[in-house]
Amino acid sequence: MALTYASYLKVDELLQLQLPQSDPEQHDEMLFITIHQVYELWFKQLLHELGKVAGDFDRGDTFGAIATFKRLCTIMKTLVGQLDILETMTPLSFSSFRDRLESSSGFQSVQFREFEYVLGYKRADMLQYHPEGGPGRHRLKRRINEPSVVDHFYNYLEKQGVAIPAALRAKQADEPNVPDKAVQDDLLRLYTTRGEVQILFELMTDFDEGLQEWRYRHVKLVERTIGNKKGSGGSMGVDFLKRSLFMSVFPDLWAIRHRL
């Protein structure tokens, strides 16, 4: 059988995956399901692109990393834009089917947690939302023990003549990345002397800012929809989400701003 648009993209299978649980069916549940499924597809793409970035950094490929961070920044803008659509759902509309979510929660998104771990935001306590022995738990334990994008960025910096402090290299893989004054001094030197590296650093900062923007918009969406209630599945809700609002992926790039 000849390959077609539908068979290549598995369209028939894809369109069978939106299954509202409310009875009678509540109109906005379809939107809720569709948006979150699309998010999972974008999370998959983000992980795919970050895998390429890791390779770009390891090879010292400045222009390859520039191209990929341009794409990552555009995807982040798309993720923020999708919240505009979800915000057309009122709190009353959400409450009409919220009880059908039962124990499910966004905290259980394996791919989003992988995304955080790959970026170096490694919170081992978040493993509790994934049953021991399950495929999600296995993937996350693997990710938390892998070098982060920041660790690969250190590989890139070494290829640009930067001496990475031994303490950063000795850090356990499951520990979060931390800013470093010595690294910042070299970042400033590269930023002010290498035009192509300056472009890369700005794109990395754009991506970091885009992620913080998405976190903020997501928190406000949750707050306007459920207020201070616990999240679905008994998750910790708005107060917990607020704790990560201003977490930077590349804190050293932010730290040099006042020195430029």
C-alpha positions in Angstrom: 0.0 0.0 0.0 1.3 3.4 -0.9 2.3 5.7 1.9 -0.2 8.5 2.4 -0.5 11.6 4.6 -2.7 9.7 7.0 -0.6 6.6 7.2 2.7 8.5 7.5 1.4 10.6 10.4 -0.8 7.9 11.9 -3.7 10.3 11.8 -6.4 7.8 12.4 -4.7 6.4 15.5 -3.9 9.9 16.7 -7.5 11.0 16.5 -8.7 8.1 18.5 -6.7 9.2 21.6 -9.0 12.1 22.8 -11.3 10.2 25.1 -13.3 12.5 27.5 -14.3 10.7 30.8 -17.2 12.9 31.8 -20.8 11.6 31.5 -22.6 13.4 30.2 -19.6 14.7 28.3 -18.6 18.2 29.3 -17.7 20.4 26.3 -14.4 21.8 27.5 -12.9 18.4 28.5 -12.0 17.8 24.9 -9.9 21.1 24.9 -8.2 20.1 28.1 -7.2 16.7 26.7 -6.1 18.0 23.4 -3.9 20.8 24.8 -2.2 18.4 27.2 -1.6 15.8 24.5 -0.1 18.5 22.3 2.1 19.6 25.2 3.4 16.0 25.5 4.3 16.0 21.8 6.2 19.3 22.3 8.0 17.9 25.3 9.1 15.0 23.1 10.4 17.5 20.5 12.2 19.6 23.2 14.0 16.5 24.5 14.9 15.7 20.9 16.4 19.1 20.3 18.2 19.2 23.6 19.9 15.9 22.7 21.2 17.7 19.6 22.4 20.7 21.6 24.3 18.3 23.8 26.1 16.9 20.7 26.7 20.5 19.4 28.3 21.5 22.6 30.5 18.3 22.8 31.7 19.0 19.3 32.3 22.7 19.9 29.8 23.4 17.1 28.8 27.1 17.8 26.6 27.5 14.7 24.9 24.2 15.2 24.0 25.2 18.7 22.8 28.6 17.5 20.4 27.0 15.0 19.0 24.6 17.6 18.5 27.2 20.3 16.6 29.3 17.8 14.2 26.4 17.3 14.0 25.8 21.1 13.1 29.4 21.7 10.4 29.3 19.1 8.9 26.1 20.6 8.9 27.8 24.0 6.9 30.7 22.5 4.5 28.2 21.1 4.1 26.5 24.6 3.3 29.9 26.1 0.8 30.7 23.3 -1.1 27.4 23.9 -1.9 28.7 27.4 -3.9 31.5 25.8 -6.2 28.8 24.3 -6.5 27.0 27.6 -7.4 30.2 29.4 -10.6 30.4 27.4 -11.8 27.6 29.7 -13.5 29.1 32.8 -13.1 27.8 36.3 -16.7 26.6 36.2 -16.0 24.7 33.0 -13.0 23.0 34.5 -14.9 22.1 37.7 -17.6 20.4 35.6 -15.2 17.5 34.8 -12.3 17.9 37.2 -13.5 15.0 39.4 -13.1 12.7 36.4 -9.3 13.3 36.5 -9.3 11.2 39.7 -5.7 10.5 40.7 -4.1 11.9 37.5 -2.0 15.0 37.7 0.4 17.0 35.6 3.1 16.1 38.3 3.0 12.7 36.7 4.3 13.9 33.3 7.4 11.9 32.8 8.6 13.9 29.8 8.3 17.3 31.6 10.3 15.9 34.5 12.9 14.5 32.0 13.0 18.0 30.5 13.8 19.5 33.9 16.5 16.9 34.6 18.1 17.3 31.2 18.3 21.1 31.9 20.0 20.4 35.2 17.0 21.1 37.6 17.3 17.8 39.3 14.8 17.3 42.1 15.0 13.7 43.3 11.8 14.1 45.4 9.7 14.4 42.2 10.4 10.7 41.6 7.7 10.0 44.2 5.0 10.6 41.6 6.2 7.7 39.5 5.8 4.1 40.9 9.0 2.2 41.6 9.6 -0.4 38.9 7.5 1.5 36.3 8.9 2.6 32.9 8.5 6.3 33.8 10.5 5.9 37.0 13.2 4.0 35.1 13.5 6.8 32.5 13.7 9.5 35.2 16.4 7.6 37.2 18.4 7.3 34.1 18.0 11.0 33.3 18.8 12.2 36.7 22.1 10.4 36.6 23.1 11.7 33.2 25.1 14.8 32.5 22.8 17.8 32.0 22.9 20.3 29.1 24.9 22.6 31.4 27.5 19.8 31.8 27.7 19.6 28.0 28.0 23.4 27.9 31.1 23.1 30.1 32.5 20.7 27.4 31.8 23.5 24.8 33.5 26.1 27.0 36.6 23.9 27.4 36.9 23.8 23.6 36.8 27.6 23.7 39.8 27.7 26.0 37.9 27.9 29.3 39.3 26.0 32.3 36.2 24.5 34.1 36.8 24.4 37.9 37.4 20.9 39.2 34.6 21.3 41.8 32.1 21.6 38.9 33.5 18.5 37.2 33.4 16.6 40.4 29.7 17.3 41.1 27.5 14.3 41.3 25.3 14.0 38.2 22.1 13.9 40.2 22.9 17.3 41.9 21.6 20.5 40.4 23.9 22.8 38.5 25.2 25.9 40.4 26.7 29.3 39.2 30.4 29.8 39.4 32.4 33.1 39.5 35.4 31.7 37.6 33.1 30.5 34.8 31.4 33.9 34.7 34.7 35.6 34.1 35.4 33.5 31.1 31.9 33.9 29.8 32.3 37.6 29.9 35.6 37.4 28.0 34.0 35.2 25.3 30.9 37.4 25.1 32.9 40.6 24.5 35.4 39.1 22.0 33.6 36.5 20.0 30.6 37.7 18.0 29.2 34.3 17.2 29.5 33.2 20.8 27.7 36.3 21.9 24.8 35.3 19.6 24.7 31.8 21.1 24.8 33.2 24.7 21.9 35.5 23.9 19.8 32.7 22.5 20.5 30.5 25.5 19.3 33.4 27.7 16.2 33.8 25.5 15.4 30.1 26.0 16.0 30.5 29.7 13.7 33.5 29.8 11.1 31.7 27.7 11.0 28.8 30.2 10.5 31.2 33.1 7.7 32.9 31.2 6.0 29.6 30.6 6.3 28.7 34.3 4.8 32.1 35.3 1.9 31.8 32.8 1.3 28.2 33.9 1.2 29.2 37.6 -1.3 32.1 36.9 -3.4 29.7 34.8 -3.6 27.2 37.6 -4.3 30.0 40.2 -7.1 31.6 38.2 -8.7 28.2 37.6 -8.5 26.5 41.0 -7.2 29.2 43.3 -5.4 27.8 46.4 -7.0 24.3 46.1 -4.8 21.3 45.9 -3.9 20.2 42.4 -5.6 17.2 40.7 -4.6 13.9 42.1 -3.8 15.7 45.4 -0.7 17.4 44.0 0.7 20.4 45.8 -0.9 23.1 43.6 0.0 26.8 43.1 2.3 27.3 46.1 4.6 24.5 45.0 4.6 25.7 41.4 5.6 29.2 42.5 8.9 27.8 44.0 10.4 27.2 40.6 9.3 30.4 38.9 12.7 32.1 38.7 14.9 29.0 38.5 17.6 29.7 35.8 19.0 27.0 33.5 22.1 29.1 32.8 22.5 31.3 35.9 26.1 32.3 34.9 24.8 34.0 31.8 22.4 36.1 33.9 25.1 36.8 36.4 27.4 38.7 33.9 24.7 41.1 32.8 25.7 43.9 35.2 29.3 43.6 33.9 28.6 44.2 30.3 
